[in-house]
Amino acid sequence: MTSVLVIDDDRKLCALLSEYLSRFEFAVRTATTPGAGLEEIGRELPDIIILDVMLPGTDGFTLCREIRKSHSVPIIMLTARGEVTDRVVGLEMGADDYLAKPFEPRELVARMQSVLRRGLKDAPGRVFRAEALEVDFDRRRVRLDGAEVSLTSMEFALLSLLARNRGVVLSRDLIFERLKGLDDDSFDRSIDVLVSRLRQKLGDDPRKPRYITTVRGTGYAFTA
């Protein structure tokens, strides 16, 4: 079964999700505080995390960033307001997707399945190399100058998409369609944030790109 960790201080919601997600063969653990959430992660890393933004003491954005320091596990954030700003900040902190409260549990399941599929759809047995960058599609590992680079599932999906289409300019519309999970109302900004995060992890200067080139008014291309 796929393991899920729900970090939310709403105990009723945690109980509801535990019961509902179990119908779809998810093994659910819950935590109602950031500290308890980190303890659960330290005890056993889940396959996916559902993380609320509004938490006591430490907000979800900060906790997401803390988790990202050590783990690339997929994270879906729950936002009370669903504002574009919250969604963009969530992506900047390393979230893979977001869902505004209140939400239909079935939509959460669909988003979870989409995020998890992104981690499984890469063709096995292929290793892509470009200069100092190495992408192992089978093991989902990225190395730069011999050192492993930790990417979120969406960052890895973006890098895979660009690398598989080396030299081809991919529009934001195409990237949005292929990645899924990005919000329709702000997908241009979300894609730009995602590319910026990936560039930072690859040490890629957008003014003198080594790997990812911006094509003004169109999109992005992997040009190494």
Buried (B, 14 or more C-beta within 10 A) or exposed (E): EBBBBBBBBBEEBBEEBBEBBEEBEBBBBBBBBBBBBBEBBEEEBBBBBBBBBBBEEBBBBBBBEBBBEEBBBBBBBBBEEBEEEBBBBBBBBBBBBBBBBEEEBEEBBEBBBBBBEBBEEBEEEEEBEBEBBBBBBEEBBBBBEEEEBBBBBBBBBBBBBBBBBEEEBBBBEBBBEBBBBBBEEBBEBBBBBBBBBBBEBBEBEEEEBBBBBBEEEEBBBBBB
